[in-house]
């Protein structure tokens, strides 16, 4: 067969628009894509959901949607914060945009050893990375949801034996001015709880986590305050929101707490 002739096709989105209305953000969302996340020396494959947008000047009729996917296709290395920054900058360059943003949501799996038996298993954390560039200025934010155990201090104090505990979800959202490893952020949350959770526990491990939680009772207020104090001491963190939800075992409702903070002089936070 003969090769098809090259046909000149009109480029509609490159035409002029005359309504004099710039668009703050235009692009794609809900794009699922396989990625590998680098945390320290470890790399973990996962599947991420991307939202990618750029600002569109008033004179342009439309953006080039295919170039967002081209930016993803060009990314073939394990992503850490530095690699994610390059992805954001490359997207803006391909679309000739002065401003742009990428949000990447993914489950991050890490291998944890049980506290006594050492039995290893995977545990997942829900993570979001957000990067934005504006006239050459790049900013990065990260959110992580950490499962944990909390044991009620009041229940322990008033009961002759035993104390009720809760499954906790701890959310930490931070704006960063330096490299903060994902493991570090997870560790801050887990150390602030009554006990960590694990994917696999043997009997000796179950005894340990039960007794460890009993020895470290925490209100939902304690969770957010302990995490906030640790983040305030870290100069890489310019802003944070810490949220905790305890799924009560003796009520049909949850206990919640939220604490926000911004370092003096820090810029307004990236949209969550």
Buried (B, 14 or more C-beta within 10 A) or exposed (E): EEEEEEEEEEEEEEEEBEEEEEBEBBBBEEBEBEBBBBBEEEEBEBEBBBBBBBBBEEEBBBBBEEBBBEBBEEBEEBBBBEBBBBBBBBBBEBBEBEBBBBBBBBBBBBEBEBBBBEBEEEBBBBBBBBBBBBEEEEBBBBBBBBBBBBBBBEBBEEEEEEBBBBBBBBBBBBBBBEEBEBBBBBBBBBEBBBBBBBBBBEEEBBEBBBEBBBEBBBBBEBBBBBBBEBBEEBEEBBBBBBBBBBEBEEEEEBBEBEBEBBBEEEEEBBEE
